[in-house]
Amino acid sequence: MNWLALALALLPVLLAAGNLPRLCRARGTPRRGTLVSILIPARDEAANIADCLAAARASLGTEVEILVMDDGSTDATPQIVAHLAARDARVRLLRAPPLPPGWTGKVHACAELAAAARGTHLLFIDADVRLAPHAAAALAVHAQERHLALVSAVPRQRIASLGEGLTVPCINFLMQGYLPFGGRAATRHPALAAACGQLVLVEAAAYRAVGGHGAIRALLHDGLALARLLRARGHDTEIVDGARLASCRMYRGFREAWAGFSKNAHEGMATPLGLPVWTVLLAGGHLLPWALLPDPRAFAALALGFGLRAAIAWRVREPLWTVALHPAGVAVALAIQWNALIRALLGLKAGWKGRAYPATTRP
């Protein structure tokens, strides 16, 4: 058992040793004629949308247009966007039509945004994302130079509470520590695709050729689903370093993080076949060693786990204080996934921002 725990702790270290040094930093200026459409679905985002638009409007290095889809907001979101649109011709406010049967809300809003966009590249961002001035240009030129249909990145995560520190770092931890090739274009296998829905740039022609968001209309994890779809249709996709491209405060507190990660868990780890395997990998490598102390192999396993989390946090510019929460974070991540799977098996609905969707145990 001690050797098993050590082996399970060593596995993600070896994968991360291959992934972290190869995590590309997109940079440069795209070719003449490039237009990046920055597309923002927004539902009750009055607290975020002004800052989001201010960052997008500061984009440099390429021509941009900025489209915001008001998706049935009940707050001041549309008024804020309309005020800014009156001052900047690049900004347009659109109103989402009623949600059709079989669609999830954000996916439908993204499809409508893409239909209205004029760009050569479509940059989908969430309203809580703050783009760096060079981000749109850097993502577009990376796609052009490497012939990529999709480029995505995890923005630098702004973490301001214990609940966020327990949950949000799992994104980069799982991607860099447990995904072979780390989402890079070294392979086209759909199962090894990766994307972060907070920041996804898609080449417009490839997007439309595969059916865009209409082809994934029933799903909630739109970024990952788009990457898998494009790879399945013969296109290359890639994850790049997002720490210098954008920042994001994804959730505010534990309750919101639990709900947010739960809503699309069944499209990732929380499947009947997959989650038991993930439980062995994560619990075996990062929780089991605590039960095996004071065996030296248990100490070694724990050192590997904390060292891995520290290396990832440093590379992606996450707060280093979150490293101390690593074992508890693994336990919380598994609890979220098992809760989501059990709810799906019971037929309970997944909900987000006032909408409920039928639960499913597979994408």
Secondary structure as the mmCIF struct_conf table of DSSP 4:
data_model
#
loop_
_struct_conf.conf_type_id
_struct_conf.id
_struct_conf.beg_label_comp_id
_struct_conf.beg_label_asym_id
_struct_conf.beg_label_seq_id
_struct_conf.end_label_comp_id
_struct_conf.end_label_asym_id
_struct_conf.end_label_seq_id
HELX_RH_AL_P HELX_RH_AL_P1 ASN A 2 ASN A 19
HELX_RH_3T_P HELX_RH_3T_P1 LEU A 20 ARG A 22
BEND BEND1 GLY A 28 GLY A 28
HELX_LH_PP_P HELX_LH_PP_P1 PRO A 30 ARG A 31
TURN_TY1_P TURN_TY1_P1 ARG A 32 GLY A 33
STRN STRN1 LEU A 35 ALA A 42
BEND BEND2 ARG A 43 ASP A 44
TURN_TY1_P TURN_TY1_P2 ALA A 46 ASN A 48
HELX_RH_AL_P HELX_RH_AL_P2 ILE A 49 ARG A 57
TURN_TY1_P TURN_TY1_P3 ALA A 58 ALA A 58
BEND BEND3 GLY A 61 THR A 62
STRN STRN2 GLU A 63 ASP A 70
BEND BEND4 GLY A 72 GLY A 72
BEND BEND5 THR A 74 ALA A 76
HELX_RH_AL_P HELX_RH_AL_P3 THR A 77 ALA A 85
TURN_TY1_P TURN_TY1_P4 ALA A 86 ARG A 87
TURN_TY1_P TURN_TY1_P5 ALA A 89 ARG A 90
STRN STRN3 VAL A 91 ARG A 95
HELX_LH_PP_P HELX_LH_PP_P2 ALA A 96 PRO A 100
TURN_TY1_P TURN_TY1_P6 PRO A 101 GLY A 102
HELX_RH_AL_P HELX_RH_AL_P4 GLY A 105 ALA A 116
BEND BEND6 THR A 120 THR A 120
STRN STRN4 HIS A 121 ILE A 125
TURN_TY1_P TURN_TY1_P7 ALA A 127 ASP A 128
STRN STRN5 VAL A 129 LEU A 131
TURN_TY1_P TURN_TY1_P8 PRO A 133 HIS A 134
HELX_RH_AL_P HELX_RH_AL_P5 ALA A 135 ARG A 146
TURN_TY1_P TURN_TY1_P9 HIS A 147 HIS A 147
BEND BEND7 ALA A 149 ALA A 149
STRN STRN6 LEU A 150 ALA A 153
HELX_LH_PP_P HELX_LH_PP_P3 PRO A 155 PRO A 155
STRN STRN7 ARG A 156 GLN A 157
HELX_LH_PP_P HELX_LH_PP_P4 ARG A 158 ARG A 158
BEND BEND8 SER A 161 SER A 161
HELX_RH_AL_P HELX_RH_AL_P6 LEU A 162 THR A 167
TURN_TY1_P TURN_TY1_P10 VAL A 168 PRO A 169
HELX_RH_AL_P HELX_RH_AL_P7 CYS A 170 TYR A 178
BEND BEND9 LEU A 179 LEU A 179
HELX_RH_3T_P HELX_RH_3T_P2 PRO A 180 GLY A 183
TURN_TY1_P TURN_TY1_P11 ALA A 185 ALA A 186
HELX_RH_3T_P HELX_RH_3T_P3 PRO A 190 LEU A 192
TURN_TY1_P TURN_TY1_P12 GLY A 197 GLN A 198
STRN STRN8 LEU A 199 GLU A 203
HELX_RH_AL_P HELX_RH_AL_P8 ALA A 204 ALA A 209
TURN_TY1_P TURN_TY1_P13 VAL A 210 GLY A 211
HELX_RH_3T_P HELX_RH_3T_P4 GLY A 212 ILE A 216
TURN_TY1_P TURN_TY1_P14 ARG A 217 ALA A 218
BEND BEND10 LEU A 220 LEU A 220
HELX_RH_AL_P HELX_RH_AL_P9 ASP A 222 ALA A 232
TURN_TY1_P TURN_TY1_P15 ARG A 233 GLY A 234
STRN STRN9 THR A 237 VAL A 240
TURN_TY1_P TURN_TY1_P16 ALA A 243 LEU A 245
STRN STRN10 ALA A 246 CYS A 248
BEND BEND11 ARG A 252 GLY A 253
HELX_RH_AL_P HELX_RH_AL_P10 PHE A 254 LYS A 263
TURN_TY1_P TURN_TY1_P17 ASN A 264 ASN A 264
HELX_RH_3T_P HELX_RH_3T_P5 ALA A 265 GLU A 267
TURN_TY1_P TURN_TY1_P18 GLY A 268 MET A 269
BEND BEND12 THR A 271 THR A 271
TURN_TY1_P TURN_TY1_P19 PRO A 272 LEU A 273
HELX_RH_AL_P HELX_RH_AL_P11 GLY A 274 HIS A 286
TURN_TY1_P TURN_TY1_P20 LEU A 287 LEU A 287
HELX_RH_AL_P HELX_RH_AL_P12 LEU A 288 LEU A 292
TURN_TY1_P TURN_TY1_P21 LEU A 293 PRO A 294
BEND BEND13 ASP A 295 ASP A 295
HELX_RH_AL_P HELX_RH_AL_P13 PRO A 296 VAL A 316
TURN_TY1_P TURN_TY1_P22 ARG A 317 ARG A 317
HELX_RH_3T_P HELX_RH_3T_P6 LEU A 320 LEU A 325
HELX_RH_AL_P HELX_RH_AL_P14 HIS A 326 LEU A 345
TURN_TY1_P TURN_TY1_P23 LEU A 346 GLY A 347
HELX_LH_PP_P HELX_LH_PP_P5 LEU A 348 LYS A 349
STRN STRN11 ALA A 350 TRP A 352
TURN_TY1_P TURN_TY1_P24 LYS A 353 GLY A 354
STRN STRN12 ARG A 355 TYR A 357
BEND BEND14 THR A 361 THR A 361
#
